[in-house]
Amino acid sequence: MGTIKTTNIEPIADNGTVTLGSSGDTITIPSGVTITNNGTQTGFGGVNTPAFKANMSGAQSFLQNASFKVDFDTEVFDTDSAYDPSTNQRFTVPSGKAGKYYIHGKIFYNDINSTDAYQYASIYKNGSEFARGQRRTVGTTGRDATVSVSEILNLSVGDYIEIYGKTNAGNGSLNGDAPLAVFEGYKLVE
């Protein structure tokens, strides 16, 4: 075992490769050492993709005491083409992208016509409710309410996520104006 002291290591040929260690070796960077990268890094860290964000293109009607899927039909971005804005308004985990995901949904209930009402926003996984956010509005009729729900989910390839709403406040509508209504998520780096 020896120590090499130098200020610069370069490959023999221009634009060559320098390899430290071989398969199965461990290279230790001691405490207090700073690594400065002025080039391109590969194979380090991770990225938060797939990532997506969708809004509503307009208002949406709903019926009292009935769960309904929110029509997030306008993509803001979708890194892996995993969000379907046209047919299903859902995010589906693409091939090779299983893992933990942060999912967030926000619904804006417009002109609530009850003096004591509950509004819900739910994350559905594969067609079943997984998480729910709730808000209660008390007072005069004609109020608005924003309800959010967020969750970290462990998702497999092919799992799909949707946002649903529900209220006991009577028939009404959702306000689709961004940023009042949003469905978004991204894969966590593990």
Backbone bond lengths (Angstrom), bond angles and torsions (degrees), N, CA, C in turn:
res aa  C-N    CA-C-N  psi(-1)  N-CA   C-N-CA  omega(-1)  CA-C   N-CA-C  phi
1 M - - - 1.447 - - 1.521 107.15 -
2 G 1.304 116.40 130.11 1.461 119.57 -178.98 1.509 110.74 -138.87
3 T 1.284 115.54 173.88 1.452 122.37 179.87 1.507 108.93 -119.49
4 I 1.335 117.20 130.96 1.459 122.56 175.10 1.516 106.73 -105.97
5 K 1.322 116.60 125.60 1.457 120.46 177.37 1.516 107.62 -114.81
6 T 1.321 114.69 122.24 1.467 120.37 179.75 1.515 108.68 -156.23
7 T 1.309 118.05 169.05 1.467 121.46 177.81 1.518 112.05 -109.05
8 N 1.342 118.69 -10.69 1.455 119.91 -176.03 1.522 110.51 -156.10
9 I 1.333 116.42 132.29 1.464 121.60 173.78 1.518 107.26 -121.57
10 E 1.327 117.31 125.52 1.457 122.04 178.96 1.522 109.09 -131.63
11 P 1.345 117.28 154.09 1.460 119.70 175.93 1.530 110.72 -70.91
12 I 1.323 116.18 160.63 1.461 121.82 -179.73 1.528 110.82 -62.73
13 A 1.335 116.96 -45.46 1.468 121.39 -179.90 1.533 109.62 -99.31
14 D 1.347 115.62 150.96 1.466 119.19 175.53 1.517 110.27 -58.95
15 N 1.336 116.22 144.03 1.466 122.83 179.68 1.525 113.05 58.04
16 G 1.328 117.52 29.36 1.461 121.25 179.47 1.518 111.39 -87.36
17 T 1.321 116.36 -166.41 1.455 122.90 -178.25 1.516 109.32 -123.81
18 V 1.323 115.74 137.87 1.451 122.14 173.16 1.524 106.81 -110.56
19 T 1.332 117.82 126.83 1.458 122.72 -179.22 1.522 108.95 -112.61
20 L 1.324 116.09 130.51 1.457 121.71 175.59 1.520 108.09 -108.23
21 G 1.312 117.67 117.64 1.457 121.24 179.16 1.520 111.68 77.89
22 S 1.343 113.83 -179.32 1.459 120.53 177.33 1.525 108.27 -138.15
23 S 1.317 116.26 176.04 1.459 121.66 -175.56 1.533 110.81 -51.82
24 G 1.324 116.19 130.48 1.459 121.87 179.53 1.515 113.80 93.52
25 D 1.347 118.64 -13.95 1.460 121.78 178.77 1.527 110.39 -75.93
26 T 1.316 116.04 158.18 1.455 122.57 172.90 1.515 107.78 -118.44
27 I 1.318 115.82 128.61 1.455 121.13 175.40 1.521 106.58 -107.63
28 T 1.340 116.42 123.64 1.457 121.76 -175.60 1.523 110.28 -105.74
29 I 1.320 115.05 130.76 1.456 121.58 173.28 1.531 105.92 -103.42
30 P 1.331 118.70 113.82 1.461 120.73 -174.83 1.531 112.59 -65.03
31 S 1.314 115.54 156.65 1.459 122.82 176.03 1.523 109.35 -57.40
32 G 1.328 116.12 138.72 1.460 120.77 178.85 1.510 114.14 91.88
33 V 1.337 117.47 -9.77 1.465 121.36 179.14 1.528 108.66 -85.46
34 T 1.320 116.67 136.10 1.462 122.09 177.86 1.519 108.96 -105.16
35 I 1.342 116.34 131.61 1.464 121.34 175.33 1.521 107.21 -102.31
36 T 1.319 116.70 122.59 1.453 121.92 179.18 1.519 108.81 -109.29
37 N 1.322 116.15 126.74 1.467 121.02 -179.43 1.526 108.87 -113.59
38 N 1.326 116.47 115.55 1.458 121.21 175.42 1.529 110.84 -110.50
39 G 1.313 116.47 5.16 1.463 120.70 -178.84 1.512 110.81 -114.75
40 T 1.310 115.80 -153.83 1.459 122.41 179.47 1.515 108.73 -97.14
41 Q 1.325 116.56 130.45 1.460 119.95 178.39 1.520 109.93 -101.11
42 T 1.302 116.58 143.18 1.464 121.54 173.48 1.511 108.21 -138.32
43 G 1.323 115.52 146.14 1.459 120.38 176.12 1.513 115.16 78.66
44 F 1.331 118.86 9.29 1.456 121.63 178.75 1.516 109.67 -113.32
45 G 1.332 116.55 148.77 1.455 120.07 175.01 1.513 112.37 62.40
46 G 1.308 116.15 -140.86 1.450 121.09 -179.68 1.509 109.99 -172.52
47 V 1.307 115.75 -179.78 1.451 121.53 178.58 1.523 109.36 -126.22
48 N 1.320 116.57 153.04 1.465 122.09 179.73 1.522 110.66 -90.95
49 T 1.317 116.53 55.98 1.462 120.63 176.80 1.517 108.60 -128.02
50 P 1.315 115.69 148.24 1.443 129.77 7.67 1.531 111.98 -65.09
51 A 1.339 114.37 150.37 1.458 122.33 174.50 1.526 107.44 -140.27
52 F 1.337 115.91 143.51 1.464 119.58 -178.93 1.521 109.94 -149.77
53 K 1.332 114.81 158.70 1.458 121.80 173.38 1.518 107.10 -150.17
54 A 1.340 115.96 134.36 1.459 120.96 179.75 1.525 109.67 -137.46
55 N 1.328 115.21 148.63 1.462 123.00 176.80 1.522 109.36 -122.52
56 M 1.316 115.50 177.29 1.460 121.68 174.87 1.532 108.94 -97.24
57 S 1.323 116.84 143.91 1.464 119.76 179.44 1.527 112.15 -84.49
58 G 1.328 117.95 -12.68 1.462 121.46 -179.89 1.508 111.15 -173.65
59 A 1.325 115.95 -169.98 1.465 121.51 -179.68 1.523 110.77 -70.94
60 Q 1.324 116.42 157.77 1.464 122.89 178.71 1.521 108.76 -136.34
61 S 1.321 116.94 130.44 1.469 122.17 178.09 1.522 110.78 -82.34
62 F 1.333 116.48 154.97 1.465 121.20 175.75 1.522 108.92 -147.18
63 L 1.333 115.42 163.93 1.460 122.45 178.03 1.523 109.35 -108.09
64 Q 1.326 116.07 147.33 1.454 122.68 -179.88 1.521 111.27 -59.74
65 N 1.353 116.31 138.46 1.465 125.06 175.50 1.524 114.21 58.10
66 A 1.315 117.83 25.89 1.467 121.81 177.41 1.521 109.03 -124.93
67 S 1.334 116.73 127.63 1.462 119.96 175.57 1.525 109.03 -67.24
68 F 1.324 116.07 140.89 1.463 120.92 179.92 1.517 109.40 -142.53
69 K 1.335 115.49 143.88 1.463 120.39 176.81 1.523 108.14 -80.15
70 V 1.327 115.71 134.26 1.459 120.58 -179.18 1.527 108.93 -81.75
71 D 1.336 115.47 134.27 1.466 122.06 -175.61 1.529 111.59 -84.23
72 F 1.320 116.32 76.56 1.462 120.82 173.58 1.527 107.03 -82.68
73 D 1.325 115.98 84.19 1.460 121.95 -168.66 1.528 114.53 -104.38
74 T 1.330 117.61 10.66 1.464 120.63 -179.48 1.523 109.48 -127.67
75 E 1.331 116.99 113.44 1.462 120.86 177.64 1.520 110.60 -74.75
76 V 1.327 115.79 135.00 1.457 121.44 170.13 1.525 107.88 -92.49
77 F 1.343 116.16 -46.88 1.466 122.26 170.05 1.515 108.75 -156.10
78 D 1.325 115.29 159.96 1.467 122.14 -178.22 1.523 106.94 -160.18
79 T 1.329 117.25 95.01 1.465 121.91 -171.08 1.523 114.18 -63.32
80 D 1.336 117.76 -29.60 1.465 120.34 -173.58 1.529 112.76 -121.15
81 S 1.312 117.68 16.57 1.475 121.92 -177.42 1.526 110.79 51.80
82 A 1.330 116.34 43.02 1.465 122.43 -177.39 1.524 112.49 -103.81
83 Y 1.330 117.06 -6.60 1.462 120.44 178.67 1.524 108.72 -102.62
84 D 1.330 116.14 133.51 1.466 122.49 179.81 1.530 108.53 -105.47
85 P 1.345 118.28 100.80 1.454 120.21 -178.16 1.530 113.82 -83.50
86 S 1.320 117.63 -17.32 1.465 119.20 -170.59 1.523 113.78 -93.18
87 T 1.319 118.47 -50.02 1.456 121.12 -172.80 1.523 113.03 -96.44
88 N 1.321 116.32 -52.27 1.468 120.10 -170.11 1.522 115.38 -109.00
89 Q 1.327 118.60 -15.63 1.460 122.46 -174.35 1.533 110.36 47.33
90 R 1.317 114.71 57.28 1.461 120.01 -178.56 1.526 110.54 -143.48
91 F 1.343 114.37 155.01 1.460 122.08 172.96 1.520 107.51 -100.21
92 T 1.340 117.34 130.50 1.465 122.64 177.78 1.523 108.43 -120.64
93 V 1.334 117.09 129.84 1.466 121.81 -178.80 1.523 109.02 -65.88
94 P 1.344 117.38 120.55 1.466 120.03 -178.97 1.529 112.71 -77.40
95 S 1.312 114.69 166.73 1.466 122.38 179.71 1.533 110.45 -55.53
96 G 1.322 115.86 133.62 1.455 121.62 177.69 1.519 114.71 79.13
97 K 1.340 118.69 6.27 1.466 121.09 -174.67 1.525 113.50 -120.35
98 A 1.321 118.10 27.16 1.465 121.23 175.98 1.528 109.24 -64.95
99 G 1.323 116.79 153.14 1.459 120.85 177.52 1.510 111.88 152.44
100 K 1.323 115.94 -163.11 1.459 121.56 179.59 1.529 109.29 -90.56
101 Y 1.345 115.51 135.38 1.458 122.18 -177.83 1.522 110.46 -127.46
102 Y 1.328 115.41 142.79 1.457 121.57 168.95 1.527 106.72 -94.48
103 I 1.342 117.11 125.27 1.467 123.18 -179.23 1.528 108.31 -123.61
104 H 1.341 115.61 137.87 1.474 121.18 -179.39 1.523 109.32 -139.16
105 G 1.333 115.29 137.00 1.454 121.08 174.15 1.516 110.03 -134.44
106 K 1.332 116.06 142.98 1.467 121.03 178.56 1.524 107.90 -136.87
107 I 1.351 115.74 130.02 1.467 122.64 -177.85 1.533 108.04 -121.41
108 F 1.340 116.31 139.87 1.461 121.88 177.53 1.526 109.11 -114.31
109 Y 1.345 115.66 107.58 1.469 121.91 177.78 1.525 108.42 -83.31
110 N 1.320 115.74 127.60 1.452 123.08 -173.46 1.529 111.12 -101.44
111 D 1.341 117.76 130.20 1.461 123.29 169.50 1.540 112.92 53.67
112 I 1.326 116.60 62.94 1.465 122.48 -178.39 1.527 109.82 -66.12
113 N 1.351 116.64 125.72 1.473 120.04 -173.95 1.524 112.62 -103.28
114 S 1.335 115.98 47.25 1.463 121.32 177.22 1.521 108.41 -145.24
115 T 1.326 117.09 147.44 1.462 120.45 179.13 1.529 112.57 -83.69
116 D 1.332 117.66 -12.47 1.462 122.42 177.31 1.521 107.46 -148.62
117 A 1.318 117.19 102.98 1.462 120.34 -171.73 1.520 111.57 -139.16
118 Y 1.336 114.71 154.23 1.457 122.67 174.01 1.518 108.64 -113.85
119 Q 1.330 115.59 139.21 1.459 121.70 174.42 1.527 107.72 -124.13
120 Y 1.321 115.95 142.77 1.457 121.47 -177.38 1.524 110.79 -126.50
121 A 1.329 115.10 152.07 1.460 123.65 167.54 1.522 105.35 -132.98
122 S 1.332 117.28 127.05 1.465 121.15 -175.13 1.518 111.56 -127.25
123 I 1.329 115.42 142.82 1.459 122.37 169.99 1.520 106.68 -93.37
124 Y 1.319 115.98 124.89 1.460 122.13 175.81 1.522 109.30 -106.48
125 K 1.329 115.50 132.80 1.464 122.15 176.35 1.522 107.29 -114.70
126 N 1.318 116.83 120.41 1.468 123.09 179.03 1.527 112.32 52.26
127 G 1.343 116.63 38.61 1.457 121.66 174.29 1.515 116.00 89.42
128 S 1.347 118.29 0.76 1.471 121.44 179.78 1.523 110.23 -125.09
129 E 1.331 115.57 145.10 1.460 119.89 179.98 1.523 110.33 -63.18
130 F 1.332 115.76 132.04 1.456 122.13 -179.10 1.530 111.23 -113.35
131 A 1.334 117.23 -38.95 1.468 121.87 -178.98 1.522 108.43 -148.80
132 R 1.363 115.61 152.22 1.466 119.71 -177.09 1.522 110.78 -140.55
133 G 1.332 114.84 137.57 1.454 122.50 169.57 1.524 107.88 -107.96
134 Q 1.325 117.00 148.46 1.470 120.68 -175.01 1.519 110.24 -139.18
135 R 1.334 114.70 147.10 1.464 121.09 173.46 1.522 108.42 -140.69
136 R 1.315 116.07 141.94 1.464 121.49 176.39 1.528 108.21 -113.14
137 T 1.318 116.43 131.30 1.458 121.18 176.18 1.523 108.60 -114.88
138 V 1.321 115.95 129.71 1.457 122.50 -178.87 1.527 107.88 -129.60
139 G 1.318 116.45 139.59 1.462 120.40 177.64 1.510 110.41 137.26
140 T 1.306 115.61 -138.36 1.460 120.58 -178.61 1.526 110.64 -83.84
141 T 1.306 115.92 160.53 1.468 119.62 176.17 1.525 109.05 -74.92
142 G 1.328 115.35 168.19 1.461 120.63 178.13 1.513 114.70 87.98
143 R 1.324 117.60 9.69 1.463 120.71 179.36 1.521 110.99 -84.32
144 D 1.344 115.60 161.43 1.460 122.65 174.38 1.528 107.99 -109.99
145 A 1.333 116.50 156.80 1.466 120.49 178.98 1.523 110.03 -147.36
146 T 1.316 115.54 135.50 1.463 121.76 173.94 1.519 108.00 -107.51
147 V 1.325 116.65 130.55 1.464 122.50 179.64 1.522 108.45 -125.05
148 S 1.327 116.61 132.19 1.463 121.65 179.67 1.517 110.87 -120.34
149 V 1.316 114.83 156.09 1.466 121.96 173.77 1.525 107.62 -144.94
150 S 1.330 116.18 135.48 1.465 122.20 178.65 1.516 108.46 -138.12
151 E 1.323 115.53 148.12 1.465 119.56 -178.71 1.525 108.88 -161.03
152 I 1.319 115.86 152.00 1.466 121.79 168.94 1.515 106.62 -102.37
153 L 1.333 116.24 124.54 1.462 122.19 -175.99 1.518 109.95 -120.79
154 N 1.312 116.39 142.94 1.454 121.88 172.04 1.527 106.73 -92.06
155 L 1.330 117.06 111.12 1.459 121.90 -171.86 1.526 112.06 -115.24
156 S 1.320 114.79 142.90 1.462 122.80 175.99 1.521 109.47 -102.13
157 V 1.318 116.77 163.13 1.467 121.83 176.15 1.526 108.59 -56.70
158 G 1.331 116.45 130.95 1.460 121.94 179.68 1.511 114.57 92.66
159 D 1.340 118.93 -16.08 1.467 120.38 174.50 1.525 108.68 -61.92
160 Y 1.343 116.83 143.80 1.458 119.00 178.32 1.524 110.37 -128.13
161 I 1.331 114.21 148.96 1.459 122.89 -174.15 1.528 108.87 -124.16
162 E 1.353 115.60 136.70 1.456 122.48 178.22 1.527 108.35 -137.07
163 I 1.331 116.23 162.13 1.458 121.72 175.82 1.522 108.26 -113.56
164 Y 1.346 115.49 130.38 1.463 122.42 179.00 1.524 109.62 -120.43
165 G 1.313 116.10 156.58 1.450 122.75 175.41 1.515 110.62 -127.94
166 K 1.338 116.10 166.77 1.463 122.27 176.66 1.522 107.73 -167.63
167 T 1.343 116.90 145.18 1.459 121.42 175.29 1.521 109.87 -152.18
168 N 1.322 115.73 153.63 1.467 120.79 174.64 1.524 111.06 -100.16
169 A 1.338 116.68 16.11 1.461 121.42 -172.04 1.517 113.99 -88.27
170 G 1.313 118.38 10.43 1.463 119.49 -177.66 1.508 111.11 95.55
171 N 1.318 117.02 169.33 1.450 121.65 178.82 1.526 109.17 -62.49
172 G 1.318 117.46 144.60 1.455 120.03 -177.93 1.501 111.66 -168.26
173 S 1.342 115.18 -153.80 1.457 119.63 -179.41 1.520 110.82 -146.13
174 L 1.328 114.39 157.68 1.454 122.18 173.56 1.516 107.90 -98.20
175 N 1.319 115.64 144.27 1.451 121.27 173.33 1.518 107.11 -88.91
176 G 1.315 117.48 121.92 1.456 120.95 -176.61 1.509 114.78 -92.64
177 D 1.344 118.64 8.30 1.458 120.20 -177.28 1.523 111.24 -66.41
178 A 1.332 116.74 126.97 1.457 121.09 172.64 1.523 107.39 -74.28
179 P 1.314 120.97 142.46 1.452 128.32 3.76 1.523 113.97 -93.33
180 L 1.338 118.49 22.32 1.460 121.18 -178.39 1.516 112.96 -70.82
181 A 1.340 117.10 -25.47 1.462 122.17 179.40 1.527 108.20 -131.90
182 V 1.327 116.87 126.83 1.464 120.40 -176.49 1.530 110.05 -153.16
183 F 1.321 115.07 148.17 1.466 123.47 173.26 1.526 104.89 -132.44
184 E 1.346 116.21 121.06 1.452 119.74 -174.84 1.524 110.75 -150.21
185 G 1.326 114.84 160.89 1.457 119.20 178.01 1.522 111.13 -174.71
186 Y 1.321 114.22 167.86 1.467 120.48 177.97 1.522 109.27 -160.34
187 K 1.335 115.04 156.57 1.470 121.77 177.45 1.519 109.16 -79.63
188 L 1.318 116.51 136.22 1.459 121.79 177.08 1.514 109.69 -80.61
189 V 1.327 116.58 145.17 1.458 121.35 174.22 1.518 107.02 -77.79
190 E 1.324 116.46 126.84 1.468 120.07 -178.78 1.510 110.64 -111.57
